[in-house]
């Protein structure tokens, strides 16, 4: 993982963190909960985390391929990545 890609992942997580903080603030004001705005923030945070996971998995695969691991080991790691990515729902 290059420093640039690492920074991009950290930036994605910071954005998600901000979205979760916004959710907490929206819910903290119990008398004036804006349901539409709250759902929008939930969707934004969920989509942001999904995009982070996709970017992280992609960079992990690139790193595995660059390390030129033995084929059987690489196949097991890629299978684990795919299974994990598609069973998060």
Backbone atoms as SQL, in Angstrom:
CREATE TABLE atoms (id INTEGER PRIMARY KEY, chain TEXT, resi INTEGER, resn TEXT, atom TEXT, x REAL, y REAL, z REAL);
INSERT INTO atoms VALUES
  (1, 'A', 1, 'UNK', 'N', 0.849, -1.178, 0.000),
  (2, 'A', 1, 'UNK', 'CA', 0.000, 0.000, 0.000),
  (3, 'A', 1, 'UNK', 'C', 0.892, 1.238, 0.000),
  (4, 'A', 2, 'UNK', 'N', 0.688, 2.104, -0.943),
  (5, 'A', 2, 'UNK', 'CA', 1.508, 3.309, -1.019),
  (6, 'A', 2, 'UNK', 'C', 1.038, 4.314, 0.029),
  (7, 'A', 3, 'UNK', 'N', 1.922, 5.243, 0.402),
  (8, 'A', 3, 'UNK', 'CA', 1.505, 6.268, 1.370),
  (9, 'A', 3, 'UNK', 'C', 0.279, 7.040, 0.890),
  (10, 'A', 4, 'UNK', 'N', 0.215, 7.290, -0.428),
  (11, 'A', 4, 'UNK', 'CA', -0.939, 8.026, -0.975),
  (12, 'A', 4, 'UNK', 'C', -2.222, 7.239, -0.784),
  (13, 'A', 5, 'UNK', 'N', -2.195, 5.948, -1.080),
  (14, 'A', 5, 'UNK', 'CA', -3.405, 5.144, -0.942),
  (15, 'A', 5, 'UNK', 'C', -3.774, 4.990, 0.530),
  (16, 'A', 6, 'UNK', 'N', -2.761, 4.905, 1.395),
  (17, 'A', 6, 'UNK', 'CA', -3.017, 4.832, 2.831),
  (18, 'A', 6, 'UNK', 'C', -3.712, 6.107, 3.300),
  (19, 'A', 7, 'UNK', 'N', -3.224, 7.247, 2.842),
  (20, 'A', 7, 'UNK', 'CA', -3.841, 8.529, 3.192),
  (21, 'A', 7, 'UNK', 'C', -5.269, 8.620, 2.679),
  (22, 'A', 8, 'UNK', 'N', -5.517, 8.093, 1.485),
  (23, 'A', 8, 'UNK', 'CA', -6.867, 8.125, 0.923),
  (24, 'A', 8, 'UNK', 'C', -7.821, 7.284, 1.770),
  (25, 'A', 9, 'UNK', 'N', -7.346, 6.144, 2.259),
  (26, 'A', 9, 'UNK', 'CA', -8.185, 5.308, 3.120),
  (27, 'A', 9, 'UNK', 'C', -8.481, 6.019, 4.443),
  (28, 'A', 10, 'UNK', 'N', -7.479, 6.659, 5.009),
  (29, 'A', 10, 'UNK', 'CA', -7.671, 7.411, 6.255),
  (30, 'A', 10, 'UNK', 'C', -8.675, 8.540, 6.029),
  (31, 'A', 11, 'UNK', 'N', -8.567, 9.208, 4.878),
  (32, 'A', 11, 'UNK', 'CA', -9.500, 10.286, 4.546),
  (33, 'A', 11, 'UNK', 'C', -10.931, 9.745, 4.463),
  (34, 'A', 12, 'UNK', 'N', -11.116, 8.589, 3.831),
  (35, 'A', 12, 'UNK', 'CA', -12.446, 7.978, 3.752),
  (36, 'A', 12, 'UNK', 'C', -13.005, 7.716, 5.148),
  (37, 'A', 13, 'UNK', 'N', -12.162, 7.168, 6.025),
  (38, 'A', 13, 'UNK', 'CA', -12.616, 6.881, 7.389),
  (39, 'A', 13, 'UNK', 'C', -12.963, 8.159, 8.143),
  (40, 'A', 14, 'UNK', 'N', -12.220, 9.220, 7.915),
  (41, 'A', 14, 'UNK', 'CA', -12.513, 10.499, 8.572),
  (42, 'A', 14, 'UNK', 'C', -13.866, 11.043, 8.120),
  (43, 'A', 15, 'UNK', 'N', -14.168, 10.888, 6.841),
  (44, 'A', 15, 'UNK', 'CA', -15.466, 11.335, 6.335),
  (45, 'A', 15, 'UNK', 'C', -16.601, 10.532, 6.966),
  (46, 'A', 16, 'UNK', 'N', -16.401, 9.220, 7.078),
  (47, 'A', 16, 'UNK', 'CA', -17.406, 8.359, 7.695),
  (48, 'A', 16, 'UNK', 'C', -17.594, 8.760, 9.163),
  (49, 'A', 17, 'UNK', 'N', -16.489, 9.020, 9.825),
  (50, 'A', 17, 'UNK', 'CA', -16.549, 9.444, 11.222),
  (51, 'A', 17, 'UNK', 'C', -17.375, 10.726, 11.362),
  (52, 'A', 18, 'UNK', 'N', -17.194, 11.662, 10.443),
  (53, 'A', 18, 'UNK', 'CA', -17.970, 12.902, 10.450),
  (54, 'A', 18, 'UNK', 'C', -19.451, 12.637, 10.226),
  (55, 'A', 19, 'UNK', 'N', -19.762, 11.705, 9.345),
  (56, 'A', 19, 'UNK', 'CA', -21.162, 11.368, 9.092),
  (57, 'A', 19, 'UNK', 'C', -21.802, 10.731, 10.324),
  (58, 'A', 20, 'UNK', 'N', -21.063, 9.903, 11.025),
  (59, 'A', 20, 'UNK', 'CA', -21.593, 9.278, 12.240),
  (60, 'A', 20, 'UNK', 'C', -21.777, 10.334, 13.336),
  (61, 'A', 21, 'UNK', 'N', -20.840, 11.272, 13.433),
  (62, 'A', 21, 'UNK', 'CA', -21.004, 12.368, 14.401),
  (63, 'A', 21, 'UNK', 'C', -22.250, 13.187, 14.076),
  (64, 'A', 22, 'UNK', 'N', -22.484, 13.442, 12.789),
  (65, 'A', 22, 'UNK', 'CA', -23.686, 14.190, 12.385),
  (66, 'A', 22, 'UNK', 'C', -24.944, 13.422, 12.789),
  (67, 'A', 23, 'UNK', 'N', -24.920, 12.105, 12.641),
  (68, 'A', 23, 'UNK', 'CA', -26.055, 11.281, 13.072),
  (69, 'A', 23, 'UNK', 'C', -26.297, 11.431, 14.569),
  (70, 'A', 24, 'UNK', 'N', -25.237, 11.381, 15.336),
  (71, 'A', 24, 'UNK', 'CA', -25.374, 11.517, 16.786),
  (72, 'A', 24, 'UNK', 'C', -25.964, 12.870, 17.145),
  (73, 'A', 25, 'UNK', 'N', -25.531, 13.921, 16.455),
  (74, 'A', 25, 'UNK', 'CA', -26.055, 15.256, 16.731),
  (75, 'A', 25, 'UNK', 'C', -27.532, 15.345, 16.358),
  (76, 'A', 26, 'UNK', 'N', -27.904, 14.750, 15.224),
  (77, 'A', 26, 'UNK', 'CA', -29.306, 14.770, 14.814),
  (78, 'A', 26, 'UNK', 'C', -30.185, 14.061, 15.838),
  (79, 'A', 27, 'UNK', 'N', -29.715, 12.965, 16.367),
  (80, 'A', 27, 'UNK', 'CA', -30.504, 12.197, 17.333),
  (81, 'A', 27, 'UNK', 'C', -30.470, 12.797, 18.738),
  (82, 'A', 28, 'UNK', 'N', -29.436, 13.557, 19.044),
  (83, 'A', 28, 'UNK', 'CA', -29.321, 14.168, 20.366),
  (84, 'A', 28, 'UNK', 'C', -30.422, 15.191, 20.604),
  (85, 'A', 29, 'UNK', 'N', -30.893, 15.821, 19.544),
  (86, 'A', 29, 'UNK', 'CA', -31.965, 16.805, 19.640),
  (87, 'A', 29, 'UNK', 'C', -33.299, 16.067, 19.487),
  (88, 'A', 30, 'UNK', 'N', -33.743, 15.401, 20.554),
  (89, 'A', 30, 'UNK', 'CA', -34.904, 14.529, 20.513),
  (90, 'A', 30, 'UNK', 'C', -36.199, 15.240, 20.124),
  (91, 'A', 31, 'UNK', 'N', -36.322, 16.516, 20.418),
  (92, 'A', 31, 'UNK', 'CA', -37.578, 17.214, 20.146),
  (93, 'A', 31, 'UNK', 'C', -37.744, 17.573, 18.680),
  (94, 'A', 32, 'UNK', 'N', -36.652, 17.660, 17.951),
  (95, 'A', 32, 'UNK', 'CA', -36.737, 18.073, 16.555),
  (96, 'A', 32, 'UNK', 'C', -35.994, 17.108, 15.632),
  (97, 'A', 33, 'UNK', 'N', -36.246, 15.816, 15.763),
  (98, 'A', 33, 'UNK', 'CA', -35.580, 14.837, 14.919),
  (99, 'A', 33, 'UNK', 'C', -36.108, 14.978, 13.492),
  (100, 'A', 34, 'UNK', 'N', -35.198, 15.241, 12.564),
  (101, 'A', 34, 'UNK', 'CA', -35.544, 15.332, 11.145),
  (102, 'A', 34, 'UNK', 'C', -35.325, 13.946, 10.550),
  (103, 'A', 35, 'UNK', 'N', -36.424, 13.204, 10.393),
  (104, 'A', 35, 'UNK', 'CA', -36.326, 11.804, 9.957),
  (105, 'A', 35, 'UNK', 'C', -35.643, 11.667, 8.600),
  (106, 'A', 36, 'UNK', 'N', -35.997, 12.531, 7.663),
  (107, 'A', 36, 'UNK', 'CA', -35.413, 12.434, 6.325),
  (108, 'A', 36, 'UNK', 'C', -33.911, 12.699, 6.376),
  (109, 'A', 37, 'UNK', 'N', -33.503, 13.722, 7.111),
  (110, 'A', 37, 'UNK', 'CA', -32.081, 14.056, 7.216),
  (111, 'A', 37, 'UNK', 'C', -31.322, 12.942, 7.935),
  (112, 'A', 38, 'UNK', 'N', -31.942, 12.363, 8.954),
  (113, 'A', 38, 'UNK', 'CA', -31.303, 11.270, 9.681),
  (114, 'A', 38, 'UNK', 'C', -31.092, 10.068, 8.774),
  (115, 'A', 39, 'UNK', 'N', -32.108, 9.699, 8.005),
  (116, 'A', 39, 'UNK', 'CA', -31.978, 8.573, 7.081),
  (117, 'A', 39, 'UNK', 'C', -30.940, 8.858, 5.999),
  (118, 'A', 40, 'UNK', 'N', -30.874, 10.100, 5.539),
  (119, 'A', 40, 'UNK', 'CA', -29.866, 10.485, 4.555),
  (120, 'A', 40, 'UNK', 'C', -28.463, 10.270, 5.122),
  (121, 'A', 41, 'UNK', 'N', -28.256, 10.663, 6.388),
  (122, 'A', 41, 'UNK', 'CA', -26.946, 10.497, 7.013),
  (123, 'A', 41, 'UNK', 'C', -26.612, 9.023, 7.230),
  (124, 'A', 42, 'UNK', 'N', -27.625, 8.212, 7.579),
  (125, 'A', 42, 'UNK', 'CA', -27.400, 6.771, 7.739),
  (126, 'A', 42, 'UNK', 'C', -26.951, 6.174, 6.409),
  (127, 'A', 43, 'UNK', 'N', -27.639, 6.557, 5.340),
  (128, 'A', 43, 'UNK', 'CA', -27.288, 6.032, 4.011),
  (129, 'A', 43, 'UNK', 'C', -25.889, 6.492, 3.603),
  (130, 'A', 44, 'UNK', 'N', -25.564, 7.744, 3.863),
  (131, 'A', 44, 'UNK', 'CA', -24.244, 8.268, 3.504),
  (132, 'A', 44, 'UNK', 'C', -23.138, 7.516, 4.259),
  (133, 'A', 45, 'UNK', 'N', -23.326, 7.287, 5.554),
  (134, 'A', 45, 'UNK', 'CA', -22.324, 6.582, 6.340),
  (135, 'A', 45, 'UNK', 'C', -22.196, 5.128, 5.881),
  (136, 'A', 46, 'UNK', 'N', -23.322, 4.489, 5.612),
  (137, 'A', 46, 'UNK', 'CA', -23.309, 3.096, 5.159),
  (138, 'A', 46, 'UNK', 'C', -22.604, 2.970, 3.812),
  (139, 'A', 47, 'UNK', 'N', -22.944, 3.848, 2.880),
  (140, 'A', 47, 'UNK', 'CA', -22.301, 3.819, 1.563),
  (141, 'A', 47, 'UNK', 'C', -20.814, 4.153, 1.659),
  (142, 'A', 48, 'UNK', 'N', -20.477, 5.079, 2.523),
  (143, 'A', 48, 'UNK', 'CA', -19.076, 5.440, 2.712),
  (144, 'A', 48, 'UNK', 'C', -18.267, 4.270, 3.237),
  (145, 'A', 49, 'UNK', 'N', -18.831, 3.543, 4.190),
  (146, 'A', 49, 'UNK', 'CA', -18.126, 2.386, 4.730),
  (147, 'A', 49, 'UNK', 'C', -18.002, 1.282, 3.684),
  (148, 'A', 50, 'UNK', 'N', -19.026, 1.130, 2.856),
  (149, 'A', 50, 'UNK', 'CA', -18.957, 0.134, 1.778),
  (150, 'A', 50, 'UNK', 'C', -17.846, 0.503, 0.784),
  (151, 'A', 51, 'UNK', 'N', -17.779, 1.773, 0.410),
  (152, 'A', 51, 'UNK', 'CA', -16.733, 2.210, -0.524),
  (153, 'A', 51, 'UNK', 'C', -15.343, 2.067, 0.096),
  (154, 'A', 52, 'UNK', 'N', -15.235, 2.330, 1.407),
  (155, 'A', 52, 'UNK', 'CA', -13.956, 2.117, 2.090),
  (156, 'A', 52, 'UNK', 'C', -13.555, 0.651, 1.998),
  (157, 'A', 53, 'UNK', 'N', -14.485, -0.248, 2.287),
  (158, 'A', 53, 'UNK', 'CA', -14.187, -1.682, 2.259),
  (159, 'A', 53, 'UNK', 'C', -13.751, -2.113, 0.866),
  (160, 'A', 54, 'UNK', 'N', -14.423, -1.606, -0.164),
  (161, 'A', 54, 'UNK', 'CA', -14.052, -1.952, -1.539),
  (162, 'A', 54, 'UNK', 'C', -12.644, -1.451, -1.866),
  (163, 'A', 55, 'UNK', 'N', -12.339, -0.214, -1.472),
  (164, 'A', 55, 'UNK', 'CA', -11.019, 0.359, -1.749),
  (165, 'A', 55, 'UNK', 'C', -9.937, -0.395, -0.987),
  (166, 'A', 56, 'UNK', 'N', -10.213, -0.709, 0.276),
  (167, 'A', 56, 'UNK', 'CA', -9.235, -1.443, 1.079),
  (168, 'A', 56, 'UNK', 'C', -8.993, -2.826, 0.494),
  (169, 'A', 57, 'UNK', 'N', -10.057, -3.537, 0.131),
  (170, 'A', 57, 'UNK', 'CA', -9.914, -4.876, -0.445),
  (171, 'A', 57, 'UNK', 'C', -9.128, -4.814, -1.750),
  (172, 'A', 58, 'UNK', 'N', -9.411, -3.817, -2.579),
  (173, 'A', 58, 'UNK', 'CA', -8.679, -3.667, -3.839),
  (174, 'A', 58, 'UNK', 'C', -7.199, -3.439, -3.615),
  (175, 'A', 59, 'UNK', 'N', -6.877, -2.584, -2.665),
  (176, 'A', 59, 'UNK', 'CA', -5.470, -2.322, -2.374),
  (177, 'A', 59, 'UNK', 'C', -4.797, -3.547, -1.763),
  (178, 'A', 60, 'UNK', 'N', -5.540, -4.286, -0.967),
  (179, 'A', 60, 'UNK', 'CA', -4.989, -5.502, -0.365),
  (180, 'A', 60, 'UNK', 'C', -4.672, -6.533, -1.444),
  (181, 'A', 61, 'UNK', 'N', -5.574, -6.690, -2.396),
  (182, 'A', 61, 'UNK', 'CA', -5.350, -7.625, -3.503),
  (183, 'A', 61, 'UNK', 'C', -4.121, -7.188, -4.300),
  (184, 'A', 62, 'UNK', 'N', -4.016, -5.912, -4.606),
  (185, 'A', 62, 'UNK', 'CA', -2.853, -5.407, -5.337),
  (186, 'A', 62, 'UNK', 'C', -1.560, -5.709, -4.589),
  (187, 'A', 63, 'UNK', 'N', -1.589, -5.530, -3.267),
  (188, 'A', 63, 'UNK', 'CA', -0.407, -5.792, -2.456),
  (189, 'A', 63, 'UNK', 'C', -0.054, -7.280, -2.477),
  (190, 'A', 64, 'UNK', 'N', -1.071, -8.137, -2.388),
  (191, 'A', 64, 'UNK', 'CA', -0.835, -9.589, -2.432),
  (192, 'A', 64, 'UNK', 'C', -0.197, -9.991, -3.763),
  (193, 'A', 65, 'UNK', 'N', -0.706, -9.440, -4.841),
  (194, 'A', 65, 'UNK', 'CA', -0.167, -9.775, -6.157),
  (195, 'A', 65, 'UNK', 'C', 1.262, -9.263, -6.310),
  (196, 'A', 66, 'UNK', 'N', 1.541, -8.092, -5.761),
  (197, 'A', 66, 'UNK', 'CA', 2.884, -7.517, -5.874),
  (198, 'A', 66, 'UNK', 'C', 3.912, -8.306, -5.069),
  (199, 'A', 67, 'UNK', 'N', 3.464, -8.972, -4.021),
  (200, 'A', 67, 'UNK', 'CA', 4.398, -9.727, -3.173),
  (201, 'A', 67, 'UNK', 'C', 4.762, -11.078, -3.791),
  (202, 'A', 68, 'UNK', 'N', 4.099, -11.440, -4.877),
  (203, 'A', 68, 'UNK', 'CA', 4.398, -12.676, -5.602),
  (204, 'A', 68, 'UNK', 'C', 4.446, -13.890, -4.674),
  (205, 'A', 69, 'UNK', 'N', 3.392, -14.044, -3.912),
  (206, 'A', 69, 'UNK', 'CA', 3.291, -15.189, -3.010),
  (207, 'A', 69, 'UNK', 'C', 3.054, -16.459, -3.812),
  (208, 'A', 70, 'UNK', 'N', 3.358, -17.620, -3.220),
  (209, 'A', 70, 'UNK', 'CA', 3.065, -18.876, -3.910),
  (210, 'A', 70, 'UNK', 'C', 1.581, -18.938, -4.295),
  (211, 'A', 71, 'UNK', 'N', 1.297, -19.529, -5.426),
  (212, 'A', 71, 'UNK', 'CA', -0.053, -19.544, -5.990),
  (213, 'A', 71, 'UNK', 'C', -1.098, -20.064, -5.018),
  (214, 'A', 72, 'UNK', 'N', -0.831, -21.162, -4.337),
  (215, 'A', 72, 'UNK', 'CA', -1.817, -21.742, -3.412),
  (216, 'A', 72, 'UNK', 'C', -2.115, -20.772, -2.267),
  (217, 'A', 73, 'UNK', 'N', -1.073, -20.146, -1.740),
  (218, 'A', 73, 'UNK', 'CA', -1.257, -19.185, -0.645),
  (219, 'A', 73, 'UNK', 'C', -2.050, -17.968, -1.121),
  (220, 'A', 74, 'UNK', 'N', -1.693, -17.465, -2.276),
  (221, 'A', 74, 'UNK', 'CA', -2.389, -16.313, -2.843),
  (222, 'A', 74, 'UNK', 'C', -3.850, -16.656, -3.106),
  (223, 'A', 75, 'UNK', 'N', -4.122, -17.829, -3.624),
  (224, 'A', 75, 'UNK', 'CA', -5.501, -18.249, -3.896),
  (225, 'A', 75, 'UNK', 'C', -6.310, -18.295, -2.610),
  (226, 'A', 76, 'UNK', 'N', -5.731, -18.801, -1.525),
  (227, 'A', 76, 'UNK', 'CA', -6.440, -18.846, -0.238),
  (228, 'A', 76, 'UNK', 'C', -6.733, -17.441, 0.274),
  (229, 'A', 77, 'UNK', 'N', -5.751, -16.548, 0.166),
  (230, 'A', 77, 'UNK', 'CA', -5.954, -15.171, 0.626),
  (231, 'A', 77, 'UNK', 'C', -7.034, -14.473, -0.193),
  (232, 'A', 78, 'UNK', 'N', -7.007, -14.647, -1.506),
  (233, 'A', 78, 'UNK', 'CA', -8.016, -14.017, -2.352),
  (234, 'A', 78, 'UNK', 'C', -9.404, -14.588, -2.056),
  (235, 'A', 79, 'UNK', 'N', -9.488, -15.880, -1.801),
  (236, 'A', 79, 'UNK', 'CA', -10.774, -16.487, -1.450),
  (237, 'A', 79, 'UNK', 'C', -11.303, -15.891, -0.145),
  (238, 'A', 80, 'UNK', 'N', -10.425, -15.693, 0.814),
  (239, 'A', 80, 'UNK', 'CA', -10.819, -15.088, 2.087),
  (240, 'A', 80, 'UNK', 'C', -11.332, -13.667, 1.872),
  (241, 'A', 81, 'UNK', 'N', -10.627, -12.898, 1.050),
  (242, 'A', 81, 'UNK', 'CA', -11.040, -11.521, 0.765),
  (243, 'A', 81, 'UNK', 'C', -12.422, -11.505, 0.125),
  (244, 'A', 82, 'UNK', 'N', -12.621, -12.331, -0.875),
  (245, 'A', 82, 'UNK', 'CA', -13.901, -12.362, -1.585),
  (246, 'A', 82, 'UNK', 'C', -15.021, -12.790, -0.645),
  (247, 'A', 83, 'UNK', 'N', -14.799, -13.842, 0.132),
  (248, 'A', 83, 'UNK', 'CA', -15.828, -14.297, 1.072),
  (249, 'A', 83, 'UNK', 'C', -16.173, -13.231, 2.089),
  (250, 'A', 84, 'UNK', 'N', -15.164, -12.565, 2.608),
  (251, 'A', 84, 'UNK', 'CA', -15.394, -11.515, 3.593),
  (252, 'A', 84, 'UNK', 'C', -16.149, -10.345, 2.979),
  (253, 'A', 85, 'UNK', 'N', -15.746, -9.932, 1.796),
  (254, 'A', 85, 'UNK', 'CA', -16.381, -8.781, 1.147),
  (255, 'A', 85, 'UNK', 'C', -17.844, -9.045, 0.826),
  (256, 'A', 86, 'UNK', 'N', -18.182, -10.257, 0.478),
  (257, 'A', 86, 'UNK', 'CA', -19.551, -10.534, 0.067),
  (258, 'A', 86, 'UNK', 'C', -20.427, -11.083, 1.182),
  (259, 'A', 87, 'UNK', 'N', -19.886, -11.230, 2.372),
  (260, 'A', 87, 'UNK', 'CA', -20.715, -11.690, 3.481),
  (261, 'A', 87, 'UNK', 'C', -20.887, -10.609, 4.534),
  (262, 'A', 88, 'UNK', 'N', -20.555, -9.361, 4.200),
  (263, 'A', 88, 'UNK', 'CA', -20.711, -8.261, 5.126),
  (264, 'A', 88, 'UNK', 'C', -22.154, -7.799, 5.277),
  (265, 'A', 89, 'UNK', 'N', -23.013, -8.198, 4.359),
  (266, 'A', 89, 'UNK', 'CA', -24.384, -7.677, 4.388),
  (267, 'A', 89, 'UNK', 'C', -25.232, -8.278, 5.458);
